[in-house]
Amino acid sequence: MGKIAGKKLNMVRINAGEWRSRLLKFPEAEGLRPTPERVRQTVFNWLGQDLTGLTCLDLFAGTGVMGFEALSRNAKSAVLVEKTPVVYKAILENKTTLNAINAQVLNADALSFLDKNQQLFDVVFLDPPYNQGWLDKVLSLLPAHLTKDAVVYAEAEYAIKQTDTWHVIKQSKAGNVFYHLLKSAHD
């Protein structure tokens, strides 16, 4: 395994596309849980594998694997937002390693990003820290940042229920992780 600033690094593999089998390195960090490979395979099956022309947002980027996986599958662009400085730096290093010119990596808090962002997204990946109420906070703000047919992938420690605001298109569970494909009811 590689090292950043003397720390042992973990790795996660990109499943498909241009960067298939490439490894992303990431440090140990509290609450950092990379989306498991089989879950990512299911999610990208749900999304249709080829994301040509789509703009993506990986709001709690962590390892950045969801955003980089989307770019590997021909997404037009991906914004990766990560608050933790050491994790953000690892994402920047992976961006350089992959030469991911269509990735914009930001060191920011999710809520402050949404407050300032004017861009609309076709696909949003949400895997926030558990047990901190992030999904409720973010899901209430997201419709203003979505294109007409946008979908939102959300991981949580619980099953998300359909509401007047969000339709649950698909959902599944792997271990203790519930994962969902959501669509805004305001479309």
Secondary structure in CASP SS format (residue, H / E / C, confidence):
PFRMAT SS
TARGET T0000
AUTHOR 0000-0000-0000
METHOD secondary structure of the structure
MODEL  1
M C 1.00
G C 1.00
K E 1.00
I E 1.00
A C 1.00
G C 1.00
K E 1.00
K E 1.00
L E 1.00
N E 1.00
M E 1.00
V E 1.00
R E 1.00
I C 1.00
N C 1.00
A C 1.00
G C 1.00
E C 1.00
W C 1.00
R C 1.00
S C 1.00
R C 1.00
L E 1.00
L E 1.00
K E 1.00
F E 1.00
P E 1.00
E C 1.00
A C 1.00
E C 1.00
G C 1.00
L C 1.00
R C 1.00
P C 1.00
T C 1.00
P C 1.00
E H 1.00
R H 1.00
V H 1.00
R H 1.00
Q H 1.00
T H 1.00
V H 1.00
F H 1.00
N H 1.00
W H 1.00
L H 1.00
G C 1.00
Q C 1.00
D C 1.00
L C 1.00
T C 1.00
G C 1.00
L C 1.00
T E 1.00
C E 1.00
L E 1.00
D E 1.00
L C 1.00
F C 1.00
A C 1.00
G C 1.00
T C 1.00
G C 1.00
V H 1.00
M H 1.00
G H 1.00
F H 1.00
E H 1.00
A H 1.00
L H 1.00
S H 1.00
R C 1.00
N C 1.00
A C 1.00
K C 1.00
S E 1.00
A E 1.00
V E 1.00
L E 1.00
V E 1.00
E E 1.00
K C 1.00
T C 1.00
P H 1.00
V H 1.00
V H 1.00
Y H 1.00
K H 1.00
A H 1.00
I H 1.00
L H 1.00
E H 1.00
N H 1.00
K H 1.00
T H 1.00
T H 1.00
L H 1.00
N C 1.00
A C 1.00
I C 1.00
N C 1.00
A E 1.00
Q E 1.00
V E 1.00
L E 1.00
N E 1.00
A C 1.00
D C 1.00
A H 1.00
L H 1.00
S H 1.00
F H 1.00
L H 1.00
D H 1.00
K H 1.00
N C 1.00
Q C 1.00
Q C 1.00
L C 1.00
F E 1.00
D E 1.00
V E 1.00
V E 1.00
F E 1.00
L E 1.00
D C 1.00
P C 1.00
P C 1.00
Y C 1.00
N C 1.00
Q C 1.00
G C 1.00
W H 1.00
L H 1.00
D H 1.00
K H 1.00
V H 1.00
L H 1.00
S H 1.00
L H 1.00
L H 1.00
P H 1.00
A H 1.00
H H 1.00
L E 1.00
T E 1.00
K E 1.00
D E 1.00
A E 1.00
V E 1.00
V E 1.00
Y E 1.00
A E 1.00
E E 1.00
A E 1.00
E C 1.00
Y C 1.00
A C 1.00
I C 1.00
K C 1.00
Q C 1.00
T C 1.00
D C 1.00
T C 1.00
W E 1.00
H E 1.00
V E 1.00
I E 1.00
K E 1.00
Q E 1.00
S E 1.00
K E 1.00
A E 1.00
G C 1.00
N C 1.00
V E 1.00
F E 1.00
Y E 1.00
H E 1.00
L E 1.00
L E 1.00
K E 1.00
S E 1.00
A C 1.00
H C 1.00
D C 1.00
END
